[in-house]
Amino acid sequence: MEEVQIIFEDKNYLVVNKPAGMVTTRENFQFPKNNFQTNSKKQKTISNLIYLEDWIREKYGDRGLRRQGIAHRLDKGTSGLVLVAKTEEYLDYFLGLFKTRKIHKKYIAMVCGEASFWGSINMPIGRNGHIFGKFGVRIEGKNALTLFERIASINYESKKFSLVKIDLKTGRTHQIRVHFAYLGWPLVSDRIYGGKMVGKLTRPFLHSCEISFIDMEGKGVVYKSEPDIDLKNTLKLMGYKIIKN
């Protein structure tokens, strides 16, 4: 697993790049049964998991903030940008921005199949009543809106794939994974939602690459992050080269 990277930091907050495999917070985290295989040589348990919340506490000390100031979550298998407040005032400010949808988050994902050039997915999401930890499009679920544009089409091993940039308008659990699977374009290497495994990638091809908002001083800020090395290696394997902005 890669290390946490600090993208930006000042006296009020920091923006970090969370690696895949790291759980964001301990709050409400549920450990599914049989998630890890065990053997006589090494038994993996929940105590082996690494949390971003603990990383912040170790690096900055315990400031007594809720979730050590973490303003939002990313799935364990998703890499990318996370906002962390250093003060109670900024934590409340961030939570207010998220509640009113004034923080804008963009993701990059690789999906199986040939996605549309652009589109919107406006379908409610709720828990799957039969499989622990899985969600789906459900009439009784919470409203969820995902906008996307296709930025590249890739042919690999006689299969079609699409690299898409996503503008996440709501933040439901597994929203991107559920929405694209619903349209028949599951994320690459997403076992839970039917994605095709590619190369050595063992987690969904999904990265939070951009976050923007107006800070408390009224200044518009934008933070960006490149895909983690495992995603870059997958793109290289598939014959696609990332061009930096």
N, C-alpha and C positions, 0 to 999 in steps of 0.2 A: 504494500500500500504506500502511495506517495505521502509526503508530509503536507501539513497544512501550510498554505502560503498566505502571507499578508499582502493584500493588494493595495490597501490604503489604511492609514491610521492617523488620527489626531486625538485631541483631548476628549472628544465627545463620543466617538465611535470608531469602529474598524470594519473593514470589509475583507473577508477571508475567502480563500478558495478551499472548500472542503473536498478531500479526496473520496472517491468511491470506496465503500467498505467501512466508513466511519458513520456511526449513528450521531445525529445532530444533538439531541438532548435525551436525558433520562426520563423526562416527564412523559407519562402515559405510554412508554415503550413496552410493547408486549413481545415476548419471546416465543415464537411458534414452536410447537412440538416437532421433533425430528428434523429441525432445521439444519443441524450439523450431524454428520456421520461420526461415529466414535469407534475407537479400537483400543486394544490393550496397551498400546504404546503411548497414545496421547488422547485424552478426552477433552473435547472442547465444550465449554459451558458459557453461560451469559457473562461470567466474570472476565472472560477473555476479550469481550467486545471493547472497542475504543470509542469514546464519546468526545465530540467537539466540546461539549460543556465542560468535561474534565480537563481538556487541553487548555481552555481559557482560564479555568481556576488555577491550574498549575503555573501558567505563564504570568498571570496578572494578580493572583491572589483572589480570595473570596471577597467580593465587594457587597455581598448580600443582595444582589439583584436576582430577580426571577430568571431562572434558566441561565444564570451568569450573563444576562443581557442579550441572549440570542433572541432575535425578533421574529424569526420564522424558521421553518424546517425544510430540509431536502431529504428525500428518501435515502436510506442507507446506500443503495446501489447507484445513486445519482451524484455526480461530481459538480462542483461549481460554486457560485458566489452566495455567501451568507452574510447578512448584516448583523453586527453585534454592537449594542450600545454599551457605553462605559458609565453612563449616569442614568438615574431613574427618570430624569426629565427626558432624555433622548429615547429611552426605551418606551415610555408612554407615547412619545411623538411618533416613533416608528410604528407602534401597534395601531395608533390612530390612522396613520397613512395606509396601512394594510387594510384596515377595516373599511375605509372609504375608497379603496382601490386606487390610491394615488401613488403607489409604488409600482413601477412597470418592470416586469421580468421577461427576459427572452432566453430561449433555449435553442440548442442545436441537437438534432436527433437524426439517426439513420433508421429508415423504416423499410420493411420488406414490400416489394411491389413498386409500381409506378404511380406515385401520388399526383394529385392535381397540381397545376402550376401555383394555385393559391386557393384558399378556402377558409371557411369557418365551421366549427363543430360546436353546436349548441344543444347538448344533451345532458340530462340530469345524471348524477353519479351517486351510487349507494353501495353498501356492503353486499358481497355475495353471501347469501344465506347458507351456503353449503361448504364453502372452502375458506378456511381461516386465512386472513390477511389478503384476500382477493376482493376486488371491487368490480363493478360493472355498470353499464347504462341501465338505470332503473327508473320507472315512472315516478316512484315515491322518493327518489333521491334528491340531492341538493342540486340547484342549478349550476351549470359549469359551461364556460365558454372558452374555446381555444381557437386562435387565429394562426394561420400558417402560410408559408410560401415555400415552394420547392426551389432550391438553389443549385441542385445538381442531380442528374440521373446517372446511375452507375450500373454497368453490366458486369457481373462477377459469377464465374462458374455457371454460365448460361441462365442466370437468374437476374431479375431486375430489382434494383434498390434505389431509394431516393433519399438524398440529404435535404433535410428541411429545417427552416428557421421558424421558431414558434413564438408567438406573442401570447403569453398566458394571462387571460383576463380574470380568472378566478383561480383559487388555489386548493382544489380538492385533492384528497389523497389519491395518488396514482392517476391523476387526471389525464396527463398526456398519454400515458401507456394505455389507459382504458379507451380514450377517444380514438386513437389511431387503430387500435385492435378492432374496435367496433366497425370502422370503415374498411376493414380487411387489410390494413397496413400495419401490422404489429411491429414494434421496435426490434431491431436486430439484437439477437442474444437475450431477448426477454422471455425466459422459459415460462413464466407464469401466464403470460398472455399470448403465447403461441408464436413468438418470434424465432426466425431461423438463426441457429448458431453460426457465427462466422469467425474463422481463425481461432485465436486463443482468448477472445473476449468472453468473459464469464459473467458480465452484468449488462443490463440494458444500455444501449448506445444512447445516452442522454446526458447533456451537460448544460448547466445554467451559465450562460455566457455573458449576460448583460443585465445590469440592474440600474434604474435611474429614478430620481425623485427630486423634489425641492427640499433643501435642508432648512433648518430653523432660522437661518439668516436670509432666506429667500433666494438662495442661489441654486440653480439647476445643476445637478451633478450626474455623471454617467460613469459607471465602472464596468470594465470588460475583462474577460478571462478566456484564454485559449483552451481548447479541449485537453484533457489529461493525456498522458503518454500512451495509455492503452487504446484510447480512441484514435489518436494519431497513427499508431501502428496498424490499427484496423483499416483506416483510410488508405494508408500506404500499401497494405496488402491488396486492397481492392483497386489500386491504381489511381487513387485520387490524391491530389496535392493541395494542401491548404495554402491560400494566398492571404498573407497578412494585410490588414487594412492600413 
